[in-house]
Amino acid sequence: MITLADLPLRADLVGQEPYGAPQLQVPVVLNVNENPYPPSPLIRHEMAAALVTAAGTLNRYPDREATQLRADLARYLGHGLTADRVWAANGSNEIMAHLLTAFGGPGRRMLTFTPSYSMYPEYARNTCTEFVTVPRRADFGLDAGLVLDAIRETEPTVVVIATPNNPTGTVVGLDVIDEVCSGTEAIVVVDEAYQEFSSGPSALELLDRHPRLVVSRTMSKAFALAGGRVGYLAADAAIVDACRIVRLPYHLSAQTQAVARVALAHADELLAQVRQLAAEARGFEAWAKGRGYAVIDSQANFTLIGRFADRHQVWQDLLDRGILIRETGPDGYLRVSAGTPEEMAALRAALDDLLPTIEGTTP
Ligand SMILES: *Cc1c(COP(=O)(O)O)cnc(C)c1O
């Protein structure tokens, strides 16, 4: 037997641990911003039928251009987009891997604004891209001056701005994205993983004016398809061509393409659920404010609440009551995903139960 230490692992990976949120079997799972509703029986049935059809072709490689899926995604996004301006992959994390493989790499930098998504440093590390960060404003927002100053200082080839941002839920205005894109030659990736939950406009509106702008989306959250692994981007066709160069051959399986197309065909039903989940999150925020918690105003399907003197203890106490939330974000805060009304009621009851024991909580 050998151990990892015996292997010729890349020097920059030595000592690194696989990263990820705990996957625990508990009654109430509110830790990774998933949609709590499984696909409806009708959608499940159609997915099964599509999989039977796909199974009949599994002796052949899948469509490596995912042409039909990309056309469906373009239709869903609107804004005059066509399949050649949309790219799809196994989750938006593979979309980011394609972008950084194409536009990052040794000697190049990726810039983002903290606090932000915990996977960004991994995408950079895996592609040997230097990861540089600049803090967001105290209200977790961004303005064009802050972003453009950071770009001048760090000279990245890829800038990533998440809006609504994870873990804060805060949004960056289109005026800011517009000004940033006008002021840099870098690829600007706007990560809109939670856009469907937001009431604000999408950076898709700016695509025609900024050929280096990329809007990244996912089916993991709004489309209740985290297990299906489908992410996608919209951009200039030249950016899609760059992704096509670096993608692994046949990266998107026939099953994945088939299942995603069924989910997209039911966009109306799923988006109605999205509005309900956004309302659930906003309702939880109002409740938490009423109880004296500090709450960061979110436009996503999750909320940061605090401030806890010992957030780990609160996280553990909730877990002991069968409720899994996420220990992430600025000091003293915990992140809660919107669940079903029953799950949110259980969370509120557990927090009320705990409140007298939560030490040093500053409303
Ligand atoms: C959840 C999330 C994603 C989606 O990742 P997938 O790989 O598509 O599941 C992307 N960006 C952010 C900021 C997220 O929180």
The ligand as an ORCA input file, in Angstrom:
! r2SCAN-3c Opt
* xyz 0 1
  C     -24.409     26.994     -6.300
  C     -23.539     27.951     -7.046
  C     -23.140     27.660     -8.344
  C     -23.642     26.417     -9.032
  O     -22.735     25.424     -9.128
  P     -23.086     24.139     -9.979
  O     -21.752     23.574    -10.297
  O     -23.809     24.595    -11.220
  O     -23.947     23.260     -9.147
  C     -22.359     28.579     -9.008
  N     -21.984     29.737     -8.433
  C     -22.358     30.045     -7.202
  C     -21.947     31.346     -6.614
  C     -23.126     29.154     -6.461
  O     -23.467     29.452     -5.195
*
